[in-house]
Amino acid sequence: MSPFLTIATVLCVVGISIGQMLFKKAATVLPATPGWQDWVFNGWLLAALALYGVTTLVWVWILRHAPLHLAYPFMGLAFLIVPILGWLFLQEPIHLRTLLGGALILAGIALAASAT
């Protein structure tokens, strides 16, 4: 993959990861028994859906220009990015196992991305 396509792919995964943070925030502001208006007027949820919509369009563009076997392994980055964002912005705990697993995923992505 070209450097531009690689950067676009990583940015797409980062966008999806940020979307997960927005979904989590949306879930935390819902009342115990939400009504339809709690869903429809949930700004966090609307932002998450909008971001997911944009990243889906970018992902389709990426798949138009990159082989799936090279692009898709990058989605594994979300398994590391999401817990780190959760730790940074939502004060969720992060464990050494998560970081070690993320390091293994990074190694797999590097291996898959180096194949031509």
C-alpha positions as CSV (number, residue, x, y, z in Angstrom):
1,M,0.0,0.0,0.0
2,S,1.1,3.5,-0.7
3,P,2.1,5.8,2.3
4,F,-1.1,7.9,1.6
5,L,-3.3,4.8,1.6
6,T,-1.7,3.5,4.8
7,I,-2.2,6.9,6.6
8,A,-5.8,7.0,5.4
9,T,-6.4,3.4,6.7
10,V,-4.9,4.3,10.1
11,L,-7.0,7.4,10.3
12,C,-10.1,5.4,9.4
13,V,-9.3,3.0,12.3
14,V,-8.7,5.9,14.6
15,G,-12.1,7.4,13.6
16,I,-13.8,4.1,14.3
17,S,-12.1,4.0,17.7
18,I,-13.2,7.5,18.5
19,G,-16.7,6.4,17.4
20,Q,-16.5,3.7,20.1
21,M,-15.8,6.4,22.7
22,L,-18.8,8.4,21.5
23,F,-21.0,5.3,21.7
24,K,-19.8,4.7,25.3
25,K,-20.6,8.3,26.2
26,A,-24.0,7.9,24.5
27,A,-24.7,4.8,26.6
28,T,-23.7,6.6,29.9
29,V,-26.2,9.4,29.5
30,L,-29.2,7.2,28.7
31,P,-31.7,6.8,31.6
32,A,-32.4,3.4,33.0
33,T,-35.5,3.0,30.8
34,P,-34.9,5.3,27.8
35,G,-37.7,6.5,25.6
36,W,-37.4,7.1,21.9
37,Q,-36.6,10.7,22.5
38,D,-33.7,9.8,24.7
39,W,-32.2,7.9,21.7
40,V,-33.1,10.4,19.0
41,F,-31.9,13.5,20.9
42,N,-28.7,11.9,22.3
43,G,-26.0,14.1,20.9
44,W,-23.3,11.6,21.7
45,L,-25.1,8.9,19.8
46,L,-25.7,11.2,16.8
47,A,-22.0,12.2,16.7
48,A,-21.0,8.5,16.9
49,L,-23.4,7.6,14.1
50,A,-22.2,10.5,11.9
51,L,-18.5,9.5,12.5
52,Y,-19.2,5.9,11.7
53,G,-21.0,7.0,8.5
54,V,-18.0,9.0,7.4
55,T,-15.5,6.3,8.3
56,T,-17.6,3.7,6.5
57,L,-17.4,5.8,3.3
58,V,-13.6,6.3,3.8
59,W,-13.3,2.5,4.4
60,V,-15.1,1.8,1.1
61,W,-12.8,4.2,-0.7
62,I,-9.8,2.5,0.9
63,L,-11.0,-0.9,-0.2
64,R,-11.4,0.4,-3.7
65,H,-7.7,1.2,-3.8
66,A,-6.1,-1.5,-1.5
67,P,-6.3,-5.2,-1.4
68,L,-8.4,-6.5,1.5
69,H,-5.6,-8.7,2.8
70,L,-3.5,-5.6,3.3
71,A,-6.1,-3.2,4.5
72,Y,-8.2,-5.3,6.9
73,P,-5.4,-6.2,9.4
74,F,-5.2,-2.5,10.3
75,M,-8.7,-2.9,11.9
76,G,-6.9,-4.8,14.6
77,L,-5.4,-1.5,15.8
78,A,-8.8,-0.7,17.3
79,F,-8.2,-3.4,19.9
80,L,-5.3,-1.3,21.2
81,I,-6.6,2.2,20.4
82,V,-10.0,1.8,22.1
83,P,-8.7,0.7,25.5
84,I,-6.1,3.4,25.5
85,L,-8.7,6.1,24.6
86,G,-11.0,4.6,27.3
87,W,-8.2,4.9,29.8
88,L,-7.3,8.4,28.8
89,F,-10.8,9.9,28.4
90,L,-13.2,7.7,30.4
91,Q,-10.8,6.7,33.3
92,E,-11.4,3.1,32.5
93,P,-8.7,0.7,33.8
94,I,-6.2,-0.6,31.4
95,H,-4.3,-3.8,32.1
96,L,-0.9,-5.1,31.1
97,R,-2.5,-8.0,29.2
98,T,-4.3,-5.5,27.0
99,L,-1.1,-3.7,26.2
100,L,0.8,-7.0,25.6
101,G,-2.0,-8.2,23.4
102,G,-2.0,-4.9,21.5
103,A,1.8,-5.3,20.9
104,L,1.1,-8.7,19.4
105,I,-1.6,-7.3,17.2
106,L,0.9,-4.5,16.1
107,A,3.4,-7.2,15.2
108,G,0.8,-9.0,13.2
109,I,-0.2,-5.9,11.4
110,A,3.4,-5.1,10.5
111,L,3.9,-8.7,9.3
112,A,0.7,-8.6,7.2
113,A,1.4,-5.1,5.8
114,S,5.0,-6.1,4.7
115,A,3.6,-8.8,2.5
116,T,3.3,-7.8,-1.1
